[in-house]
Amino acid sequence: MENFFKVKEKGSTVKIEIMAGITTFMAMAYILMVNADMFSNLSGVSYNAIYIATAISAVVGTMCMALLANLPLGLATGMGLNAFFVYTICFSFGLSYANALVLVLLDGIIFIVLTLTGIRAKLFNAIPDCVRIAIPAGLGLFIAFLGLQNAGLVVNDEATLVNLSSFNLLKEGVTWGQIMPRLVTIASLVIIAVLSYKKIKGAVLWGIVGGTGIYYVLGFTVSGFYDGFFSSLNFNPFTAFGDWGRESFAKVFTEGFNFTTYLSSHSSADLVLVIATSALALCMVDMFDTLGTLYGACARGGMLDKDGNVPNFEKAMLSDAIATCAGAVCGTSTVTTFVESSSGVAEGGRTGLASFTTGILFFIAMFLSPVAVLIPSSATAAALIYVGVLMMGCVTDINWKDISIAVPAFLTIAFMCFTYNISYGIAFGLISYILIKVFTGNVKDIKLFTWIIAGLFTLMFFLTH
């Protein structure tokens, strides 16, 4: 292991690398439950199926990062990208689960081509800094909003569109059974925050576990909570694999290219533009997420080369692209490099041995689905809210005093959340950036690829929305 991963050469030890890998897994493991819970809202796919799909894709991606790039970074289905898959591509645009997987596969194939040709870096450079920096914050706000909704804390209100759910037991129609899960979410979030403040490893995972315990203890106070509960339990881990094989595996090939249902209520032109713009949004979000994580984690660990570049950069990008293709075949959304990998780097991880360890633990986790299915959405919702908190940190890098920067950045963030659509945020950020540059006499600052991407978004608005 020392020779293959060059552990001593990187100034580390096998013990440190293994502990770093465990730390990264503890910080990332929540994605197994959160992703499965989110996808279970879709028709025709279950919690069990997505749990296995998420675990397998994480194993493939993380092992590729270990064996190809020799970097201590974990990969799994990306937060934000999974929300875009479920709530935008499927619910808003009307594509089926299998149809949406085609876009993920297309995303992976495009990434492989762009990585091998070097175009990926050029596309990244075409996005204005003000928009690029704001994207994680927009994603964070959107993800937190989803968490608040999943927890039942924020509800639809005809007068104001959104409102706080009622905690008043004296109000007609409000019961303790409704309030209890909302309190669990708040408690889980507090646990995560406190553990993070105290720098406890795996704070998000422990917060989910703690919230789950509180949920089932408080369940004794809810009338009928445990009626039929034990008879529905199934502790056979291979049941989840069966669900995965029937509902998710290779659906991208067997059903994904059949767009008959969508075309029954939309034109062919609509389909082409939805595919083009959605694939573009997936590519851009994944690109920024991966690039940001690679640079951030490697810089934190002092792993950048003398020119300030990420070592084995192209191999790391290729690992991400391969993992995304594998994720599409397995049945989950775009796989990306997790920012939580920084926790393992902080523990001293410097080589692929750390990510190899993380991959092994994700493999073991595949057989724990009977336990994972018991975790309530009120506990995983807290993880969504907390991830939103972490992703908002980038707003400090935005120059809010410069209006030409502040407006595109703000629109990127606001439209992602308020329109319930990630791609709309990117679109309005890019379009406003171009308009401001044009009318302030700074057209020369706009790059060719920026014009092209904004043009595609404009076509989407006028022809599909």
QUIPEZI-V147307 format. One record per backbone hydrogen bond with DSSP energy under -0.5 kcal/mol. CO is the residue of the C=O (numbers start at 0). NH is the residue of the N-H. If there is no record, write none. Layout:
CO;NH
CO;NH
This chain:
0;4
1;5
1;6
5;9
6;11
7;10
12;16
13;17
14;18
15;19
16;20
17;21
18;22
19;23
20;24
21;25
22;26
23;27
24;28
27;30
28;31
28;32
29;32
29;33
30;34
31;35
32;36
33;37
34;38
35;39
37;40
38;41
41;44
45;49
46;50
47;51
48;52
49;53
50;54
51;55
52;56
53;57
54;58
55;59
56;60
57;61
58;62
59;63
60;64
61;65
62;66
63;67
63;68
64;69
64;70
70;72
73;337
75;335
77;81
79;83
80;84
81;85
82;86
82;87
83;87
83;88
84;89
85;90
86;91
87;92
88;94
89;93
95;99
96;100
97;101
98;101
98;102
99;103
100;104
101;105
102;106
103;107
104;108
105;109
106;110
107;111
108;112
109;113
110;114
111;115
112;116
113;117
113;118
113;119
117;121
118;122
119;123
120;124
121;125
122;125
122;126
123;126
125;127
127;130
127;131
128;132
129;133
130;134
131;135
132;136
133;137
134;138
135;139
136;140
137;141
138;142
139;143
140;144
141;145
142;146
143;147
144;148
145;149
146;150
147;152
147;153
148;151
152;164
154;162
156;160
159;161
160;156
162;154
166;168
167;170
170;173
172;174
174;177
174;178
175;179
176;180
177;181
178;181
178;182
179;183
180;184
181;185
182;186
183;187
184;188
185;189
186;190
187;191
188;192
189;193
190;194
191;195
192;196
193;197
194;199
195;198
199;202
201;205
202;206
203;207
204;208
205;209
206;210
207;211
208;212
209;213
210;214
211;215
212;216
213;217
214;218
216;219
217;220
218;221
220;222
221;224
223;226
225;228
225;229
227;231
228;231
229;232
234;236
235;238
236;239
236;240
237;241
238;242
239;243
240;244
241;245
242;246
243;247
243;248
247;250
249;252
249;253
250;254
250;255
254;257
256;258
258;262
259;263
261;264
261;265
266;270
267;271
268;272
269;273
270;274
271;275
272;276
273;277
274;278
275;279
276;280
277;281
278;282
279;283
280;284
281;285
282;286
283;287
284;288
285;289
286;290
287;291
288;292
289;293
290;294
291;295
292;296
293;297
294;298
295;299
296;300
297;302
297;303
298;301
304;307
308;304
309;312
311;315
312;316
313;317
314;318
315;319
316;320
317;321
318;322
319;323
320;324
321;325
322;326
323;327
324;328
325;329
326;330
326;331
328;249
333;77
335;75
337;340
338;341
339;342
339;343
340;343
340;344
341;345
342;346
343;348
344;347
350;353
350;354
351;355
352;356
353;357
354;358
355;359
356;360
357;361
358;362
359;363
360;364
361;365
362;365
363;366
364;367
365;368
367;370
367;371
368;372
370;373
371;374
375;378
375;379
376;380
377;381
378;381
378;382
379;383
380;384
381;385
382;386
383;387
384;388
385;389
386;390
387;391
388;391
389;392
390;393
391;394
392;395
393;396
394;397
397;399
398;401
400;402
401;404
401;405
402;406
404;408
405;409
406;410
407;411
408;412
409;413
410;414
411;415
412;416
413;417
414;418
414;420
415;420
416;419
420;424
421;425
422;426
423;427
424;428
425;429
426;430
427;431
428;432
429;433
430;434
431;435
432;436
433;437
434;438
435;439
436;441
437;440
441;444
442;445
446;450
447;451
448;452
449;453
450;454
451;455
452;456
453;457
454;458
455;459
456;460
457;461
458;462
459;463
459;464
460;464
